[in-house]
Amino acid sequence: MRICIESCDGLYRYEDNAFLCATKCEFNYLVDEEKLLCKKCKVDNCEICSKYQKNVCIKCSDSYHSLEGRCVYKCQNQAIVNNENDCDQNLTIGRCIQQNQEQCIKCVSNSIFYQELKECLCIDFYQFIPSLNMCKKNCDDNCQICSKINAICLKCKPDKYLLTYQYYGSNQCFDKCPIGYYPQIKGGDAKFKYCEVCPSNCFSCENSFSCTELLLDKKLLQMLVACQYL
């Protein structure tokens, strides 16, 4: 609550209005506990600033994206600029996060700036994912169908099994299903082979109805599965 008094002793004072005091800083103000001061957010195009980190934006205005605490605009060529008006296709560098005239100082993750092309390009075996604004590793050689949207394997080669697995952070192809999973086939004639997780009480299984070995320690199973293909 804001109150208007001559002295703010024991209360928070607003940096942008010395006559206003408060029992706590309002939304979108940085809190200075030592000086009992409410500091106005100074990040351009920011809707919500962090209360405890100087000049760090938590939520940007519409059409702007958060990047390392500041709010930036993404041009059509994926160049990162401070404002929409800075989007000049002849001057901005594609997939560049920090630019100084015609030089890119910092590209998006896993990409390199090429002066002759005036563009940041993904390194070998990586592709650019616009929705993530980053270069992500392509599917491995054992993948038959790879998504162009997010570089995730959708179908493995005929002799491999597809596994959606949290430890890898992406779909992977394996010769056989690991402990805790059993093989499945869709479409007949081994058209789509994948690994299905065993019932929660199974250490290993042949299908969703029968355990070949009961699970005694869930943490042990997680460790074994994680280590099998390291």
C-alpha positions as CSV (number, residue, x, y, z in Angstrom):
1,M,0.0,0.0,0.0
2,R,1.3,3.5,-0.9
3,I,0.9,6.4,1.5
4,C,1.9,10.0,1.1
5,I,3.8,11.4,4.1
6,E,6.7,13.7,4.8
7,S,9.0,11.0,6.2
8,C,9.4,7.4,5.1
9,D,11.3,6.2,8.3
10,G,10.8,2.5,8.6
11,L,8.9,2.2,5.3
12,Y,9.9,1.7,1.7
13,R,10.5,4.8,-0.4
14,Y,9.9,5.0,-4.1
15,E,12.9,6.0,-6.2
16,D,10.7,7.7,-8.8
17,N,8.6,9.6,-6.2
18,A,10.2,10.6,-2.9
19,F,6.8,11.6,-1.3
20,L,5.3,8.1,-1.7
21,C,6.1,5.4,0.9
22,A,4.9,1.8,1.3
23,T,4.9,-1.1,3.7
24,K,6.2,-3.2,0.7
25,C,7.2,-2.5,-2.9
26,E,4.5,-2.7,-5.5
27,F,4.5,-5.1,-8.4
28,N,7.2,-4.5,-11.0
29,Y,9.6,-2.6,-8.6
30,L,13.0,-3.9,-7.6
31,V,13.4,-4.2,-3.8
32,D,16.5,-2.6,-2.2
33,E,16.3,-4.1,1.4
34,E,19.4,-2.2,2.6
35,K,18.2,1.3,1.6
36,L,14.4,0.5,2.0
37,L,14.0,1.6,-1.6
38,C,11.6,0.6,-4.4
39,K,13.4,1.0,-7.7
40,K,11.5,1.2,-11.0
41,C,12.2,-1.5,-13.6
42,K,14.5,-0.2,-16.2
43,V,14.4,-3.0,-18.8
44,D,12.9,-1.8,-22.0
45,N,9.7,-3.6,-23.3
46,C,9.3,-5.4,-20.0
47,E,6.0,-6.1,-18.2
48,I,7.3,-7.9,-15.1
49,C,10.7,-7.3,-13.6
50,S,12.4,-9.4,-11.0
51,K,12.0,-8.0,-7.5
52,Y,15.4,-9.1,-6.3
53,Q,17.7,-9.0,-9.4
54,K,18.7,-5.7,-10.9
55,N,17.5,-5.1,-14.4
56,V,16.3,-8.7,-15.0
57,C,13.0,-9.1,-16.8
58,I,10.7,-12.1,-16.0
59,K,8.0,-11.4,-18.5
60,C,8.4,-9.3,-21.7
61,S,5.7,-7.2,-23.5
62,D,3.8,-8.8,-26.4
63,S,5.9,-9.7,-29.5
64,Y,9.1,-9.5,-27.4
65,H,11.2,-12.5,-26.1
66,S,13.2,-12.9,-22.9
67,L,16.9,-13.3,-23.4
68,E,19.4,-13.3,-20.6
69,G,17.2,-11.0,-18.5
70,R,16.4,-8.5,-21.2
71,C,13.6,-8.2,-23.8
72,V,14.4,-8.6,-27.4
73,Y,12.6,-8.7,-30.7
74,K,13.0,-11.6,-33.2
75,C,13.1,-10.5,-36.9
76,Q,11.9,-12.7,-39.8
77,N,15.4,-13.8,-40.5
78,Q,15.7,-14.9,-36.8
79,A,18.0,-12.0,-36.0
80,I,17.7,-10.7,-32.4
81,V,17.3,-6.9,-32.0
82,N,16.3,-4.5,-29.3
83,N,13.2,-3.1,-31.1
84,E,11.0,-4.1,-34.0
85,N,12.1,-1.0,-35.9
86,D,15.7,-2.4,-35.9
87,C,14.6,-5.2,-38.2
88,D,16.4,-4.2,-41.4
89,Q,17.0,-7.3,-43.6
90,N,20.0,-5.7,-45.2
91,L,21.6,-4.9,-41.8
92,T,20.5,-7.5,-39.4
93,I,22.4,-10.9,-39.2
94,G,20.3,-14.0,-39.1
95,R,20.3,-16.1,-35.9
96,C,22.5,-13.4,-34.2
97,I,21.9,-12.6,-30.5
98,Q,24.4,-9.7,-30.2
99,Q,25.4,-7.6,-33.2
100,N,27.8,-4.7,-33.6
101,Q,27.3,-3.1,-37.1
102,E,28.0,-5.9,-39.6
103,Q,29.7,-8.2,-37.1
104,C,27.9,-10.8,-35.0
105,I,29.4,-10.9,-31.5
106,K,27.2,-13.8,-30.3
107,C,25.2,-16.3,-32.3
108,V,22.5,-18.6,-31.0
109,S,23.6,-21.8,-29.3
110,N,25.6,-24.3,-31.5
111,S,26.1,-21.9,-34.4
112,I,29.0,-20.0,-36.0
113,F,29.1,-16.6,-37.6
114,Y,30.2,-16.5,-41.3
115,Q,31.3,-13.1,-42.3
116,E,31.0,-13.7,-46.1
117,L,27.4,-14.8,-45.7
118,K,26.6,-12.3,-42.9
119,E,24.7,-15.0,-41.1
120,C,25.1,-17.4,-38.2
121,L,24.8,-21.1,-39.3
122,C,24.4,-24.2,-37.3
123,I,27.5,-26.4,-36.8
124,D,27.7,-29.8,-38.5
125,F,24.9,-32.3,-37.6
126,Y,22.8,-29.5,-36.1
127,Q,19.7,-27.8,-37.5
128,F,17.9,-24.5,-36.5
129,I,14.6,-24.9,-34.7
130,P,12.8,-21.5,-34.9
131,S,10.4,-22.3,-32.0
132,L,13.4,-22.8,-29.7
133,N,15.6,-20.2,-31.3
134,M,18.5,-22.5,-31.2
135,C,20.5,-25.1,-33.2
136,K,19.6,-28.6,-32.1
137,K,21.5,-31.8,-32.9
138,N,20.0,-33.8,-35.8
139,C,18.6,-37.3,-35.3
140,D,21.3,-40.0,-35.3
141,D,22.2,-42.3,-38.2
142,N,19.9,-45.1,-37.0
143,C,16.8,-42.8,-37.4
144,Q,14.7,-43.3,-40.5
145,I,12.2,-40.4,-40.1
146,C,13.4,-37.2,-38.3
147,S,11.1,-34.3,-37.5
148,K,12.1,-31.1,-39.2
149,I,10.3,-29.1,-36.5
150,N,12.3,-30.1,-33.5
151,A,14.9,-32.6,-34.7
152,I,13.3,-35.5,-32.8
153,C,13.3,-39.1,-34.3
154,L,9.9,-40.3,-35.1
155,K,10.8,-43.7,-36.6
156,C,14.0,-45.8,-36.5
157,K,15.5,-48.0,-39.2
158,P,13.8,-51.4,-39.6
159,D,16.3,-53.2,-37.3
160,K,16.2,-50.7,-34.5
161,Y,13.8,-49.9,-31.7
162,L,12.5,-46.3,-30.9
163,L,12.8,-45.3,-27.3
164,T,11.4,-42.1,-25.8
165,Y,13.6,-41.7,-22.8
166,Q,13.8,-39.0,-20.2
167,Y,17.5,-39.5,-19.4
168,Y,18.4,-38.7,-23.0
169,G,16.0,-35.8,-23.4
170,S,15.1,-37.0,-26.9
171,N,13.9,-40.1,-28.8
172,Q,16.7,-42.6,-29.5
173,C,17.2,-45.7,-31.6
174,F,18.6,-48.9,-30.0
175,D,19.3,-52.5,-31.1
176,K,17.2,-53.8,-28.3
177,C,15.0,-52.4,-25.5
178,P,16.7,-51.7,-22.2
179,I,15.8,-53.1,-18.8
180,G,12.4,-51.9,-17.8
181,Y,11.0,-51.9,-21.3
182,Y,9.6,-54.5,-23.7
183,P,9.6,-54.5,-27.6
184,Q,6.4,-53.6,-29.5
185,I,5.6,-53.6,-33.2
186,K,2.9,-51.5,-35.0
187,G,1.6,-52.0,-38.5
188,G,2.9,-55.5,-39.0
189,D,5.9,-56.7,-40.9
190,A,8.1,-54.8,-38.4
191,K,7.0,-51.5,-39.9
192,F,7.3,-49.6,-36.6
193,K,9.3,-51.0,-33.7
194,Y,9.4,-49.3,-30.4
195,C,10.0,-49.8,-26.7
196,E,7.1,-49.7,-24.2
197,V,7.7,-49.2,-20.5
198,C,7.0,-52.3,-18.3
199,P,4.3,-52.2,-15.6
200,S,5.4,-50.3,-12.5
201,N,5.9,-53.5,-10.4
202,C,8.2,-55.1,-13.0
203,F,12.0,-55.0,-13.1
204,S,11.8,-56.6,-16.5
205,C,8.9,-58.0,-18.6
206,E,7.8,-59.6,-21.8
207,N,4.6,-57.6,-22.2
208,S,2.2,-55.4,-20.3
209,F,0.7,-58.4,-18.5
210,S,3.6,-60.5,-17.2
211,C,6.8,-59.7,-15.3
212,T,9.9,-61.8,-15.9
213,E,11.3,-60.3,-12.7
214,L,9.6,-58.2,-10.0
215,L,10.9,-54.8,-9.1
216,L,12.4,-54.4,-5.6
217,D,14.1,-51.1,-5.9
218,K,12.8,-48.4,-8.3
219,K,15.9,-46.2,-7.9
220,L,18.2,-49.1,-8.8
221,L,16.2,-49.7,-12.0
222,Q,16.5,-46.1,-13.0
223,M,20.3,-46.2,-12.4
224,L,20.7,-49.4,-14.4
225,V,18.7,-48.1,-17.4
226,A,20.6,-44.8,-17.4
227,C,23.9,-46.5,-17.4
228,Q,23.2,-49.2,-20.1
229,Y,24.1,-47.0,-23.1
230,L,26.6,-44.5,-21.6
